[in-house]
């Protein structure tokens, strides 16, 4: 895989937020999405759930994290950081690729995130 450029990833993540109208008044967005996972070992998963994108914090280039989901996060990654994975766009979808260093059974993976709109029912408290 090529070298990760966090600054480019930040711009891609911000463009994903803009083209899918996910922006609110804060730098924290909660939205519904479809999560499509596949890896080089032939493991696949399609899941719908609630997710968030965050740009707050020191040295934070942007993060994507599934909030409400029904899959095992030990088998499928649920959180991604612009510093450590590759982010791209495919139309309106966010594509995240990487190599899972903690779970070798995951190995190299590709995740496609399709935004389904703002999660109006999410209450972070």
C-alpha positions in Angstrom: 0.0 0.0 0.0 1.1 3.6 -0.6 2.1 6.0 2.1 -0.8 7.5 4.1 -1.3 11.3 3.7 -3.5 12.4 6.7 -4.0 15.9 5.2 -5.4 14.4 2.0 -7.6 12.1 4.0 -9.0 15.0 6.0 -10.1 16.7 2.8 -11.7 13.5 1.5 -13.6 13.1 4.8 -14.8 16.7 4.7 -15.9 16.3 1.1 -17.8 13.1 2.1 -19.6 15.2 4.8 -20.4 18.0 2.4 -21.7 16.0 -0.6 -23.9 13.9 1.7 -25.2 16.9 3.7 -24.0 15.6 7.0 -22.7 18.8 8.5 -24.2 20.2 11.7 -23.0 23.2 13.8 -20.3 21.2 15.5 -17.3 19.3 14.2 -19.1 16.0 15.2 -21.6 14.5 12.8 -23.9 11.5 13.6 -25.5 9.8 10.6 -27.0 6.5 9.4 -25.1 4.4 7.0 -24.5 1.2 5.3 -21.2 -0.5 6.1 -19.8 -2.8 3.4 -16.7 -4.8 4.5 -14.5 -7.1 2.5 -11.0 -8.4 3.0 -8.4 -10.4 1.1 -9.4 -13.5 3.1 -12.8 -13.6 1.5 -14.7 -12.3 4.6 -17.6 -9.9 3.7 -20.2 -8.1 5.7 -23.0 -5.6 4.9 -24.5 -3.9 7.9 -26.6 -0.8 8.6 -26.1 1.3 11.6 -25.3 4.7 13.2 -22.0 6.3 12.7 -20.1 9.5 13.5 -17.4 11.6 11.9 -15.3 13.8 14.2 -12.7 16.5 13.5 -12.3 17.8 17.1 -9.2 17.3 19.2 -5.5 17.9 19.1 -3.8 16.4 16.1 -7.1 14.9 14.9 -7.2 14.7 11.1 -10.6 13.1 11.3 -12.1 9.9 12.4 -15.0 7.7 11.3 -16.6 5.4 13.8 -19.6 3.1 13.9 -21.7 3.9 17.0 -24.6 1.4 16.8 -23.9 -1.8 15.0 -24.6 -5.6 15.4 -21.3 -7.1 14.2 -18.4 -8.2 16.3 -15.8 -5.3 16.3 -13.0 -7.9 16.9 -13.9 -9.5 13.5 -14.6 -6.3 11.6 -13.0 -2.9 12.3 -15.5 -0.3 13.5 -13.3 2.8 13.9 -11.0 4.4 11.4 -8.5 7.3 11.7 -7.3 9.6 8.8 -3.8 9.1 10.2 -3.7 5.4 9.8 -5.9 4.3 6.9 -6.4 5.3 3.3 -9.6 7.3 2.6 -11.0 7.8 -0.9 -14.4 8.7 -2.5 -16.4 6.6 -5.0 -19.2 8.8 -6.0 -20.9 9.8 -2.7 -19.5 6.8 -0.8 -16.4 6.8 1.5 -13.9 4.1 0.8 -11.5 3.2 3.6 -8.7 0.7 3.0 -6.0 -0.6 5.4 -4.2 -3.5 6.9 -5.4 -4.6 10.4 -2.3 -4.9 12.5 -4.0 -6.3 15.7 -6.1 -9.0 14.1 -4.2 -10.9 11.4 -7.3 -12.8 10.4 -8.7 -9.5 9.1 -5.5 -8.6 7.1 -6.0 -6.2 4.2 -9.5 -4.8 4.1 -11.8 -2.4 2.2 -14.8 -0.7 3.8 -17.4 1.2 1.7 -19.6 3.7 3.7 -22.8 4.8 2.1 -24.4 7.7 4.0 -28.2 7.4 4.5 -28.8 10.7 6.2 -28.5 12.4 9.6 -29.2 10.2 12.6 -32.0 12.4 14.2 -32.5 9.8 17.0 -28.9 9.7 18.2 -28.5 11.1 21.7 -24.8 10.9 22.9 -25.7 11.2 26.6 
